[in-house]
Amino acid sequence: MAKLPVFFQKNSILFGIIIALILPVITALVFYPLFIFFVSIGWTAFQLPISKYLILGCAPALFVARYYLKNMQYEDTGKGVLFTTLIILGTQVAFNHFAIY
């Protein structure tokens, strides 16, 4: 398995928080146009609200947390990713009915 670039080999809670904040947004930006495309060609008949895409975007962050905790033994970074992802998921689930978008 290929090693990560040196930039990603940091053991810091702050670095984990940054990863956990950026990764769901990037994933949501990939999934949202993909689902719009699926609706436009008729593969699916429903469209999710944008807040649901952020919840879907948290799934890769959980895999990243596991990678940092298990494979690289960077516990601080893994904990930062995991706790931030759980906070994002908790707030999205708890306050989803207040969403205006």
GUVEX-668969 format. One record per atom (N, C-alpha, C, O): y, z, x; atom name. Coordinates in Angstrom, 1 decimal, always signed. Layout:
<<Y, Z, X>, CA>,
...
***
This chain:
<<-1.2, +0.0, +0.8>, N>,
<<+0.0, +0.0, +0.0>, CA>,
<<+1.2, +0.0, +0.9>, C>,
<<+1.3, +0.7, +1.9>, O>,
<<+2.2, -0.8, +0.5>, N>,
<<+3.4, -0.9, +1.3>, CA>,
<<+4.3, +0.3, +1.2>, C>,
<<+4.3, +1.0, +0.1>, O>,
<<+4.9, +0.7, +2.3>, N>,
<<+5.8, +1.8, +2.3>, CA>,
<<+7.1, +1.5, +1.7>, C>,
<<+7.5, +0.3, +1.7>, O>,
<<+7.8, +2.5, +1.1>, N>,
<<+9.1, +2.3, +0.6>, CA>,
<<+10.1, +2.1, +1.7>, C>,
<<+9.9, +2.6, +2.8>, O>,
<<+11.2, +1.4, +1.4>, N>,
<<+12.3, +1.3, +2.4>, CA>,
<<+12.8, +2.7, +2.7>, C>,
<<+12.6, +3.7, +2.0>, O>,
<<+13.4, +2.8, +3.9>, N>,
<<+13.9, +4.1, +4.4>, CA>,
<<+14.9, +4.7, +3.4>, C>,
<<+15.0, +6.0, +3.3>, O>,
<<+15.7, +3.9, +2.7>, N>,
<<+16.6, +4.5, +1.7>, CA>,
<<+16.0, +5.4, +0.7>, C>,
<<+16.6, +6.3, +0.3>, O>,
<<+14.8, +5.0, +0.3>, N>,
<<+14.1, +5.8, -0.8>, CA>,
<<+13.2, +6.9, -0.2>, C>,
<<+12.6, +7.6, -1.0>, O>,
<<+13.3, +7.1, +1.1>, N>,
<<+12.5, +8.2, +1.7>, CA>,
<<+13.3, +9.4, +2.0>, C>,
<<+13.5, +9.8, +3.1>, O>,
<<+13.9, +10.0, +0.9>, N>,
<<+14.7, +11.2, +1.0>, CA>,
<<+14.1, +12.2, +0.1>, C>,
<<+13.7, +12.0, -1.0>, O>,
<<+14.1, +13.5, +0.6>, N>,
<<+13.6, +14.6, -0.1>, CA>,
<<+14.8, +15.5, -0.6>, C>,
<<+15.1, +16.5, +0.1>, O>,
<<+15.4, +15.1, -1.7>, N>,
<<+16.6, +15.8, -2.2>, CA>,
<<+16.6, +15.8, -3.7>, C>,
<<+16.3, +14.8, -4.3>, O>,
<<+16.9, +16.9, -4.3>, N>,
<<+17.0, +17.0, -5.7>, CA>,
<<+18.1, +16.1, -6.3>, C>,
<<+17.9, +15.5, -7.3>, O>,
<<+19.2, +16.0, -5.6>, N>,
<<+20.3, +15.1, -6.0>, CA>,
<<+19.9, +13.7, -6.0>, C>,
<<+20.2, +12.9, -6.9>, O>,
<<+19.1, +13.3, -5.0>, N>,
<<+18.6, +11.9, -5.0>, CA>,
<<+17.6, +11.6, -6.1>, C>,
<<+17.7, +10.6, -6.7>, O>,
<<+16.8, +12.6, -6.5>, N>,
<<+15.9, +12.5, -7.6>, CA>,
<<+16.7, +12.4, -8.9>, C>,
<<+16.3, +11.6, -9.8>, O>,
<<+17.8, +13.1, -9.1>, N>,
<<+18.6, +13.1, -10.3>, CA>,
<<+19.3, +11.7, -10.4>, C>,
<<+19.3, +11.1, -11.5>, O>,
<<+19.7, +11.1, -9.3>, N>,
<<+20.3, +9.8, -9.3>, CA>,
<<+19.3, +8.8, -9.7>, C>,
<<+19.6, +7.9, -10.5>, O>,
<<+18.1, +8.8, -9.1>, N>,
<<+17.1, +7.9, -9.5>, CA>,
<<+16.8, +8.0, -11.0>, C>,
<<+16.6, +7.0, -11.7>, O>,
<<+16.7, +9.2, -11.5>, N>,
<<+16.3, +9.5, -12.9>, CA>,
<<+17.4, +9.0, -13.9>, C>,
<<+17.2, +8.7, -15.0>, O>,
<<+18.7, +9.0, -13.4>, N>,
<<+19.8, +8.5, -14.3>, CA>,
<<+19.9, +7.0, -14.3>, C>,
<<+20.3, +6.4, -15.3>, O>,
<<+19.6, +6.4, -13.1>, N>,
<<+19.7, +4.9, -13.0>, CA>,
<<+18.5, +4.2, -13.6>, C>,
<<+18.7, +3.1, -14.2>, O>,
<<+17.3, +4.6, -13.3>, N>,
<<+16.1, +3.9, -13.7>, CA>,
<<+16.0, +3.7, -15.2>, C>,
<<+15.6, +2.5, -15.6>, O>,
<<+16.2, +4.6, -16.1>, N>,
<<+16.1, +4.3, -17.5>, CA>,
<<+17.2, +3.3, -18.0>, C>,
<<+16.9, +2.5, -18.9>, O>,
<<+18.3, +3.3, -17.4>, N>,
<<+19.4, +2.4, -17.8>, CA>,
<<+18.9, +0.9, -17.4>, C>,
<<+19.1, +0.0, -18.2>, O>,
<<+18.4, +0.8, -16.2>, N>,
<<+18.0, -0.5, -15.8>, CA>,
<<+16.8, -1.0, -16.6>, C>,
<<+16.8, -2.2, -17.0>, O>,
<<+15.9, -0.1, -16.9>, N>,
<<+14.7, -0.5, -17.7>, CA>,
<<+15.2, -0.9, -19.2>, C>,
<<+14.6, -1.8, -19.7>, O>,
<<+16.1, -0.1, -19.7>, N>,
<<+16.6, -0.4, -21.1>, CA>,
<<+17.3, -1.8, -21.1>, C>,
<<+17.2, -2.5, -22.0>, O>,
<<+18.0, -2.1, -20.0>, N>,
<<+18.7, -3.4, -19.9>, CA>,
<<+17.7, -4.5, -19.8>, C>,
<<+18.1, -5.7, -20.1>, O>,
<<+16.5, -4.3, -19.3>, N>,
<<+15.5, -5.3, -19.3>, CA>,
<<+14.8, -5.4, -20.6>, C>,
<<+14.6, -6.5, -21.1>, O>,
<<+14.5, -4.3, -21.3>, N>,
<<+13.7, -4.3, -22.5>, CA>,
<<+14.6, -4.8, -23.7>, C>,
<<+14.0, -5.5, -24.5>, O>,
<<+15.9, -4.5, -23.7>, N>,
<<+16.7, -4.9, -24.9>, CA>,
<<+16.8, -6.4, -25.1>, C>,
<<+16.5, -6.9, -26.2>, O>,
<<+17.1, -7.2, -24.1>, N>,
<<+17.1, -8.6, -24.3>, CA>,
<<+15.7, -9.2, -24.5>, C>,
<<+15.6, -10.2, -25.3>, O>,
<<+14.7, -8.5, -24.0>, N>,
<<+13.3, -9.0, -24.2>, CA>,
<<+13.0, -8.9, -25.7>, C>,
<<+12.4, -9.8, -26.2>, O>,
<<+13.3, -7.7, -26.3>, N>,
<<+13.0, -7.5, -27.7>, CA>,
<<+13.8, -8.4, -28.6>, C>,
<<+13.3, -8.9, -29.6>, O>,
<<+15.1, -8.7, -28.2>, N>,
<<+15.9, -9.6, -29.0>, CA>,
<<+15.3, -11.0, -28.9>, C>,
<<+15.3, -11.7, -29.9>, O>,
<<+14.8, -11.4, -27.8>, N>,
<<+14.1, -12.7, -27.6>, CA>,
<<+12.8, -12.7, -28.5>, C>,
<<+12.6, -13.7, -29.2>, O>,
<<+12.1, -11.6, -28.5>, N>,
<<+10.9, -11.6, -29.4>, CA>,
<<+11.2, -11.7, -30.9>, C>,
<<+10.5, -12.3, -31.6>, O>,
<<+12.3, -11.0, -31.3>, N>,
<<+12.7, -11.2, -32.7>, CA>,
<<+13.2, -12.6, -33.0>, C>,
<<+12.9, -13.1, -34.1>, O>,
<<+13.9, -13.2, -32.0>, N>,
<<+14.4, -14.5, -32.3>, CA>,
<<+13.3, -15.6, -32.4>, C>,
<<+13.5, -16.6, -33.1>, O>,
<<+12.2, -15.4, -31.7>, N>,
<<+11.1, -16.4, -31.8>, CA>,
<<+10.1, -16.0, -32.8>, C>,
<<+9.1, -16.7, -33.0>, O>,
<<+10.3, -14.8, -33.5>, N>,
<<+9.4, -14.5, -34.6>, CA>,
<<+8.2, -13.7, -34.2>, C>,
<<+7.2, -13.6, -35.0>, O>,
<<+8.1, -13.2, -33.0>, N>,
<<+6.9, -12.4, -32.6>, CA>,
<<+6.9, -11.0, -33.2>, C>,
<<+5.8, -10.4, -33.4>, O>,
<<+8.0, -10.5, -33.5>, N>,
<<+8.1, -9.2, -34.1>, CA>,
<<+9.2, -9.2, -35.1>, C>,
<<+10.2, -10.0, -35.0>, O>,
<<+9.1, -8.4, -36.2>, N>,
<<+10.1, -8.5, -37.3>, CA>,
<<+11.1, -7.3, -37.3>, C>,
<<+11.9, -7.2, -38.1>, O>,
<<+10.9, -6.4, -36.3>, N>,
<<+11.8, -5.2, -36.3>, CA>,
<<+12.6, -5.2, -35.0>, C>,
<<+12.2, -5.7, -34.0>, O>,
<<+13.8, -4.6, -35.1>, N>,
<<+14.6, -4.4, -34.0>, CA>,
<<+14.9, -2.9, -33.9>, C>,
<<+15.3, -2.2, -34.8>, O>,
<<+14.7, -2.3, -32.7>, N>,
<<+15.0, -0.9, -32.4>, CA>,
<<+16.4, -0.6, -32.2>, C>,
<<+17.1, -1.5, -31.6>, O>,
<<+16.9, +0.6, -32.5>, N>,
<<+18.3, +0.9, -32.1>, CA>,
<<+18.3, +1.1, -30.5>, C>,
<<+17.3, +1.3, -29.9>, O>,
<<+19.5, +1.0, -30.0>, N>,
<<+19.7, +1.0, -28.5>, CA>,
<<+19.2, +2.3, -28.0>, C>,
<<+18.7, +2.4, -26.9>, O>,
<<+19.4, +3.4, -28.7>, N>,
<<+18.9, +4.7, -28.2>, CA>,
<<+17.4, +4.8, -28.0>, C>,
<<+17.0, +5.5, -27.1>, O>,
<<+16.7, +4.0, -28.7>, N>,
<<+15.2, +4.0, -28.5>, CA>,
<<+14.8, +3.3, -27.2>, C>,
<<+13.8, +3.6, -26.6>, O>,
<<+15.6, +2.3, -26.8>, N>,
<<+15.4, +1.7, -25.5>, CA>,
<<+15.5, +2.6, -24.3>, C>,
<<+14.9, +2.5, -23.3>, O>,
<<+16.5, +3.6, -24.5>, N>,
<<+16.6, +4.6, -23.4>, CA>,
<<+15.4, +5.5, -23.3>, C>,
<<+15.0, +5.9, -22.3>, O>,
<<+14.8, +5.8, -24.5>, N>,
<<+13.6, +6.6, -24.5>, CA>,
<<+12.4, +5.8, -23.9>, C>,
<<+11.7, +6.3, -23.1>, O>,
<<+12.3, +4.5, -24.2>, N>,
<<+11.3, +3.6, -23.5>, CA>,
<<+11.6, +3.5, -22.0>, C>,
<<+10.7, +3.4, -21.2>, O>,
<<+12.9, +3.5, -21.7>, N>,
<<+13.2, +3.4, -20.3>, CA>,
<<+12.8, +4.6, -19.4>, C>,
<<+12.8, +4.5, -18.2>, O>,
<<+12.6, +5.7, -20.1>, N>,
<<+12.2, +6.9, -19.3>, CA>,
<<+10.7, +6.9, -18.8>, C>,
<<+10.4, +7.6, -17.9>, O>,
<<+9.9, +6.0, -19.4>, N>,
<<+8.5, +5.9, -19.0>, CA>,
<<+8.4, +5.6, -17.5>, C>,
<<+7.6, +6.2, -16.8>, O>,
<<+9.1, +4.6, -17.0>, N>,
<<+9.0, +4.3, -15.5>, CA>,
<<+9.4, +5.5, -14.6>, C>,
<<+8.9, +5.7, -13.5>, O>,
<<+10.4, +6.2, -15.1>, N>,
<<+10.9, +7.4, -14.4>, CA>,
<<+9.8, +8.4, -14.2>, C>,
<<+9.7, +9.1, -13.2>, O>,
<<+8.9, +8.6, -15.2>, N>,
<<+7.8, +9.5, -15.1>, CA>,
<<+6.8, +9.0, -14.0>, C>,
<<+6.2, +9.8, -13.3>, O>,
<<+6.6, +7.7, -13.9>, N>,
<<+5.7, +7.2, -12.9>, CA>,
<<+6.3, +7.4, -11.5>, C>,
<<+5.6, +7.7, -10.5>, O>,
<<+7.6, +7.2, -11.4>, N>,
<<+8.3, +7.4, -10.1>, CA>,
<<+8.2, +8.9, -9.7>, C>,
<<+8.0, +9.2, -8.6>, O>,
<<+8.4, +9.8, -10.7>, N>,
<<+8.2, +11.2, -10.4>, CA>,
<<+6.8, +11.5, -9.9>, C>,
<<+6.7, +12.3, -8.9>, O>,
<<+5.8, +11.0, -10.5>, N>,
<<+4.5, +11.2, -10.0>, CA>,
<<+4.3, +10.7, -8.6>, C>,
<<+3.6, +11.3, -7.8>, O>,
<<+4.8, +9.5, -8.4>, N>,
<<+4.7, +8.9, -7.0>, CA>,
<<+5.3, +9.8, -6.0>, C>,
<<+4.7, +10.0, -4.9>, O>,
<<+6.5, +10.3, -6.2>, N>,
<<+7.2, +11.1, -5.3>, CA>,
<<+6.5, +12.4, -5.1>, C>,
<<+6.4, +13.0, -4.0>, O>,
<<+5.9, +13.0, -6.2>, N>,
<<+5.3, +14.3, -6.1>, CA>,
<<+3.9, +14.2, -5.4>, C>,
<<+3.5, +15.0, -4.6>, O>,
<<+3.1, +13.2, -5.8>, N>,
<<+1.7, +13.1, -5.4>, CA>,
<<+1.5, +12.3, -4.1>, C>,
<<+0.9, +12.8, -3.2>, O>,
<<+2.0, +11.1, -4.1>, N>,
<<+1.8, +10.3, -2.9>, CA>,
<<+2.6, +10.6, -1.7>, C>,
<<+2.1, +10.5, -0.6>, O>,
<<+3.9, +10.8, -1.9>, N>,
<<+4.8, +11.0, -0.8>, CA>,
<<+5.0, +12.5, -0.4>, C>,
<<+5.6, +12.7, +0.7>, O>,
<<+4.6, +13.4, -1.3>, N>,
<<+4.9, +14.8, -1.1>, CA>,
<<+6.3, +15.1, -0.9>, C>,
<<+6.7, +16.1, -0.1>, O>,
<<+7.2, +14.4, -1.6>, N>,
<<+8.6, +14.7, -1.6>, CA>,
<<+8.9, +15.5, -2.8>, C>,
<<+9.3, +15.0, -3.9>, O>,
<<+8.7, +16.8, -2.8>, N>,
<<+8.7, +17.6, -4.0>, CA>,
<<+10.1, +17.8, -4.6>, C>,
<<+10.2, +17.8, -5.8>, O>,
<<+11.1, +17.9, -3.7>, N>,
<<+12.5, +18.0, -4.3>, CA>,
<<+12.9, +16.8, -5.1>, C>,
<<+13.4, +16.9, -6.2>, O>,
<<+12.6, +15.6, -4.5>, N>,
<<+13.0, +14.4, -5.2>, CA>,
<<+12.2, +14.2, -6.5>, C>,
<<+12.7, +13.9, -7.5>, O>,
<<+10.9, +14.5, -6.4>, N>,
<<+10.0, +14.4, -7.6>, CA>,
<<+10.4, +15.4, -8.7>, C>,
<<+10.4, +15.0, -9.9>, O>,
<<+10.8, +16.6, -8.3>, N>,
<<+11.3, +17.6, -9.3>, CA>,
<<+12.6, +17.1, -9.9>, C>,
<<+12.8, +17.3, -11.1>, O>,
<<+13.5, +16.6, -9.1>, N>,
<<+14.8, +16.1, -9.6>, CA>,
<<+14.6, +15.0, -10.6>, C>,
<<+15.2, +14.9, -11.7>, O>,
<<+13.7, +14.0, -10.3>, N>,
<<+13.4, +12.9, -11.3>, CA>,
<<+12.7, +13.5, -12.5>, C>,
<<+13.1, +13.1, -13.6>, O>,
<<+11.7, +14.4, -12.4>, N>,
<<+11.0, +14.9, -13.5>, CA>,
<<+11.9, +15.7, -14.5>, C>,
<<+11.9, +15.5, -15.7>, O>,
<<+12.7, +16.6, -13.9>, N>,
<<+13.5, +17.5, -14.8>, CA>,
<<+14.6, +16.7, -15.4>, C>,
<<+14.9, +16.9, -16.6>, O>,
<<+15.2, +15.8, -14.7>, N>,
<<+16.3, +14.9, -15.3>, CA>,
<<+15.7, +14.0, -16.4>, C>,
<<+16.3, +13.9, -17.5>, O>,
<<+14.5, +13.5, -16.2>, N>,
<<+13.9, +12.6, -17.2>, CA>,
<<+13.6, +13.5, -18.4>, C>,
<<+13.8, +13.0, -19.6>, O>,
<<+13.0, +14.6, -18.3>, N>,
<<+12.7, +15.5, -19.4>, CA>,
<<+14.0, +15.9, -20.2>, C>,
<<+14.0, +16.0, -21.4>, O>,
<<+15.1, +16.1, -19.5>, N>,
<<+16.3, +16.5, -20.1>, CA>,
<<+16.8, +15.3, -20.9>, C>,
<<+17.3, +15.4, -22.1>, O>,
<<+16.8, +14.1, -20.3>, N>,
<<+17.2, +12.9, -21.1>, CA>,
<<+16.3, +12.7, -22.3>, C>,
<<+16.8, +12.4, -23.4>, O>,
<<+15.0, +12.8, -22.2>, N>,
<<+14.1, +12.7, -23.3>, CA>,
<<+14.4, +13.7, -24.4>, C>,
<<+14.4, +13.4, -25.6>, O>,
<<+14.6, +14.9, -24.0>, N>,
<<+14.9, +16.0, -24.9>, CA>,
<<+16.2, +15.8, -25.7>, C>,
<<+16.2, +16.0, -26.9>, O>,
<<+17.2, +15.4, -25.0>, N>,
<<+18.5, +15.2, -25.7>, CA>,
<<+18.4, +13.9, -26.6>, C>,
<<+19.0, +14.0, -27.7>, O>,
<<+17.7, +12.9, -26.2>, N>,
<<+17.6, +11.7, -27.0>, CA>,
<<+16.8, +12.1, -28.3>, C>,
<<+17.1, +11.6, -29.4>, O>,
<<+15.7, +12.8, -28.2>, N>,
<<+14.9, +13.2, -29.3>, CA>,
<<+15.7, +14.2, -30.2>, C>,
<<+15.6, +14.1, -31.5>, O>,
<<+16.3, +15.2, -29.6>, N>,
<<+17.0, +16.2, -30.4>, CA>,
<<+18.2, +15.6, -31.2>, C>,
<<+18.5, +16.0, -32.3>, O>,
<<+19.0, +14.8, -30.5>, N>,
<<+20.3, +14.3, -31.1>, CA>,
<<+20.2, +12.9, -31.6>, C>,
<<+21.2, +12.2, -31.7>, O>,
<<+19.0, +12.3, -31.8>, N>,
<<+18.8, +10.9, -32.1>, CA>,
<<+19.4, +10.6, -33.5>, C>,
<<+19.9, +9.5, -33.7>, O>,
<<+19.4, +11.6, -34.4>, N>,
<<+19.9, +11.3, -35.8>, CA>,
<<+21.4, +11.3, -35.8>, C>,
<<+22.0, +11.0, -36.8>, O>,
<<+22.1, +11.7, -34.7>, N>,
<<+23.5, +11.7, -34.6>, CA>,
<<+24.0, +10.4, -34.0>, C>,
<<+25.2, +10.1, -33.9>, O>,
<<+23.1, +9.5, -33.5>, N>,
<<+23.5, +8.3, -32.8>, CA>,
<<+24.2, +7.4, -33.7>, C>,
<<+23.8, +7.1, -34.8>, O>,
<<+25.3, +6.8, -33.2>, N>,
<<+26.0, +5.8, -34.0>, CA>,
<<+25.8, +4.4, -33.4>, C>,
<<+26.4, +3.5, -33.9>, O>,
<<+25.0, +4.3, -32.4>, N>,
<<+24.7, +3.0, -31.9>, CA>,
<<+23.3, +2.5, -32.2>, C>,
<<+23.0, +1.4, -31.8>, O>,
***
